[in-house]
Amino acid sequence: MKICIYCGCEKPDEEFSDEHIWPDALGGDFLPRDVWRTDDVCQKCNSISGLFVDGAFIRSWIGQAERSSDSHEYLAGRGKPAAIPLHYLGPIMDVSLPAGHVADFWVGPCGANIVHIRPDDGDEQWTTYAGGDPRGKKSKAGRAYMAFTSEDDFWIAVSLLSFHRHFGRAERFVVNMEIPANWPFKEPNRSDAVQAEDMKVVDAVTGASRAGKQIHLQPLISLDVGNRMLAKLGLAVGYKLLGASFLETEHGKNLRAGMREANFEKRQDIAVRGSGLFGQAGLEAAKDVLAWPGGWVLLVSVVQDSLFLGVVVPSGKSMTVLISDEAALVATVDPKYKDGAIWVTVPAAGEAAGPVLLPEYLAHQTGVSALPVLTTLASKRADRTNLPPCRPTDDSTASSWGGSNSSINACLRPVGLGQHFPNARVMLSVAFIAAQK
Ligand SMILES: [Zn+2]
C-alpha cells in the first residue's frame, strides 16, 4: 500500500502509475526523473490531473500559443520537415454553422488555414479548451479542413505532418490539393451532405481571406489559467525535495487543496501563495535572462528560508509558487538546489537540460561564460530565414531546400496555382472569464 501525493488516499501499489510532474505535452518526458517524475500518484489522480489540471493550461488559448512559440527556429535547426504545433486562434463567429456545431480556426505552418468543425459539447467545462472536450469518443473529434497557403514542397510536408499529428482523431481533409488514395487525408466531397455543409464554412473563411476581409474569432480565456497546475507543481516538487512529511504541513495541505478544488470562488479561500500568469509575476524583472526561446524554464530556489518554484514560459511570462516557508524543513533541501537550480525543457527540440545552477545559467545567458549543456541545446535552433520562403515563387530553386524533396513532388500535386490562399486576416475579440468552470 502507498499514499497518493495528490489525493492523500492509501491505495494498493498496482493502482499507482508514472506521473509526469511537469506535463509530457510541455516537454516533461525529457526532464530527469529524480525531481520531475513520480510513482507516488494514483492512476485516478494522474488522469484527473491530466484532464483538468494540466489539461486546462495545455489546451488553453495561451497554452497553445506558448507551445507554438519559436517552433520555426527549431524546425530550421532540424533541417528537414517535421510536425510543429499549430496556432489556435479561437471559435469562428459571424459565420453560419451546421446545427449543433462549433468551428474553430487554427493556423498551420506558413499560415495554412485550418477550420475544425466539431459537435458542440454543450458543456461549459470545455469552453476554454482549444478543440473542446478532449475525452475519447471519435464521434466528438469532428472534421478538420486545411487549405494550404504555400506551394513549397517543404511547407506542404510540414503542414501535412503537423495537421496529421494535431488532428489525429478527427476526419482530415485538404481542400486545395489532390490527395493520393492511400494517404491519411481526403479531399472534401461536395456531394456528401455533411461535407457540403462544412465546406460552406470553409468557403466563407477562405473567401474572406482571399478578399482581405477579417474573420471574427472569439477565444475564451480564463484569468485563472494555469493556477491549478501551479499548485500541483508546488505540491509534487515539495514532496520530491522535502519528503513525505511536507504533505502534512500547512503549505502541503494548501497546495493539495489548491490543485484539487475545481471551483474558482472556493479556490480564492485557499492560501496558495505565488503569482499566476496574469498576476504580479515574481520573476518579471529577470525574464530577459531567464527565458529560453521555445523552452519552458523551471526554477527551484531557496530565498530567505522559503522554497519557491518558478516557471518561465516560452514568451517570457512567468508564474511562481511558494512551496514552503518552514525554515527547519526547507533547511533539509539538498544544498544543490539552495542557490537556485534550473531545468530547461524544449519540446520542439526533443531535449532538456538541467539541473543547472542558477548563477551558471545567468552567466551563460548574459554571455559571461558559456555552459556546454546550454550551448548544445541552443544549437538545435537556427535562424528561421534558413527555411524556404512560405509563398510560392517562380524560382524553382526555392523548393529544392533539404535536397530530397523530389519524392514529395511526385506525390503531391497542388491543385491550380490560382488556389493559393493568402494568410487570413483575423479580428480577435478575446473574452475573458474569471475562471475555468
Ligand atoms: Zn490519488
Residues whose N, C-alpha, C, O or C-beta is under 5 A from the ligand:
A	BS01	ZN	C4 Y6 C7 C42 C45
